[in-house]
Amino acid sequence: MSVNVIPTKLRDVKLIETKIYGDHRGYFTETFTRNKFQEIGIDYDFNQDNQSFSLEAGVLRGMHYQLAPYTQTKLVRVTSGVVYDVLVDMRKGSPTYGEWEGYILSEFNQRQLLVPRGFAHGFLTLTPNVKFAYKVDGYYEPTADRGISFNDTNLGINWPMALDSLTISDKDLHHPTLEGSENNFVYGEI
């Protein structure tokens, strides 16, 4: 099969590698092929593609999510540069509720990450000039836009750079902890 799934510790999260065909000119890969992704259990109606650009290393974006019924499944990847991508399971009743895991996504490893509904998501740029692309299966809804603190001490996310050296938006600096967040996610219901 030309799509490989790497196990993760978080329930329902999938780290994905597609087959890369390379030669002296460079490489080619199919980043998304519906029938091949369906074979590995990724069968979502992605309706929007987004891309962000971060100029410098040390830009932290997150930890973001949208409340139900506006939740989004995301399929994320890096087209230029390297990021440390972090997910937190926010689904009450999930076997991995309140747990986090980080993944290196880069233009070099070509890995993609499936971010299920009910997870907070964020990333830290480890190189300059990062282009981060993602597919979503739901539209952005400003009234449902929420976040949790990237430095919630109860979560203990181990970011690979000193937090006082990061570039973070004012919005992301003021998100509540997971415990204090508005969260209507129930495992098995979203």
N, C-alpha and C positions, 0 to 999 in steps of 0.2 A: 504494500500500500504506500502511496506517496505522502500520506499524512501520518505523523506519529504523535501519540499523546504521552507526555511525561507525567507520572504521578505527582500529586501535591498533597500536603497534609490537610488542606482545607476542603471540606465536603463540597462537591459540585464544581470546583475550580479545575480548569484544564490548561496545562501548559503545552503548546502545540509547536511541532516542527514540521515544515513542509519540505519535500524533496528539492534540493538545490542542484541544478545542472550548471556546471562551470567549465570553462576552458580558458585559454589565453586571453580571450576578449573580456571576460567577466563572468557573470552568472545570469541564470533565469530561474524563477520559481513562481508557482501559482500560489498567490497569497490567500485566495479564497475560491474554492470550487464547491458549489452547493452540494452536489451529490457525494463528493468525497468527505465533506464535513458532516453530512448526515450519517454516513457510515460510522463515524466516531461519536455520534450522539449530539452533534451541534446542529440543531435544526431550528433556527430562529429566522424571523422575517425582518432582517436588517433593512431599515428604511432610510438611513442617513449615514453619511461618512463625514467625519470631522478630522481636522488636523490642527495641531498647535506647534508653535516654534518657540524655542527658548534659546536666547542668544548666548548665555553664559552657563558654565558649570555651577552647580549649587542652587539652581532654581527648584524650589519645592512647590508642587501644585497638589493640593488635596488637604484633607481626605473628603471626597465628595460622594454624594448620592442624591437620589430623588425619592420622595415619599410615594408610597402606593396611593392611588393606582397609576402613578406616572413613573414607576420604576423602569430601569433600563438594564438590559443585558448588553455588555460591551465586548467586542473583540478588538484588543489593542495590540499595537506593534510599533516598533521604532524604525523609521526609514533612514534616519541619519543620526549618528551619535550613539550614546549609551545612557540608559536610565536604570535606577533601582526602583522597581514598581512594587507597591505594597497594597495588599487587600486586607480588610478586616471584616469578619463575618458578623453581621448585625441581626441575623435572623433568630428571634427568640425561639428557643426550643431546639435549635440546631445542635448537633453533637460538637460542633466547633465554634459555637457562639462566643464572641469576645476574643477569639484567637486571630492572630495576624500571621502573614507570611510574605516575605520579600523575594523578588525574582529579578535577575539581570536580563533586560531586554536590550538588544542592540542591533545595529545594522550588520554586525558581524555574525551573530548567532541566528539571526532571522527568526527568533522565536516569537510566538504570539501568545496572548493570555486571554482566556475566556473569563470575564468578570460577570458572574451571575447576578440576577436581581437580589437585592438584600445585602449587598456588600458595599462598604465604603472603599473608595479607590483613590490612590494618589501616587505620585512619582517624584523622584529627585533626579535631576540631570547630573550625570557624572562627567560629562564632557561638554564643551561649548557646541553651539549650533545643532541642537537636538530638534529633529522633526518627529513628532509623535502622532500616529494616525490611529483612528478607531472607528469601528462600525457600531451603531446602536440600533436597537429594535424598538425604540420609543423616542418621541420628540422631546426636546427640552421644554420644560414647564417651569417658568420662574417662580411660581407660587409654591412649588414642591421642592425647590432647590435647597439642599441642606448639606451640612458637613459635620465632621467630628475633628477634635484636636489632633494634629499630627504628633504632639508631644504629650498625650494623655499618659500620665505615669502608671495608671492601672494597666494599660495596654503594653507599655514598655517597648515600643517599636525601636529597633536598633538601626537608626539611620547611619549610613557609612560616612557621614561628614559631620563636623561640629555644628550644632544647631544655631549657634550665634553667628555663624559665617554664611548662613543661607539667605537667599532672596525669596521672600514670601509676600504674597498680597496681603493687604490689610484685612480683607475678608477672611482669608485662611488663618490669620493670626488669632481670630476671635471666635472660632468654632468651640462649642462645648465638648466636654468629655463624652465618651460613649454612654456612661451612666446618666449624664445630664441631657442627652440628645433627644430630640423628637424622633421617634422610631416606631413605625407601624408594621414592621416586617415580622411575620410569623413563619417559621420553617414549615414547608409543605403547602403553604397557602399563597405564595407569590410566584 
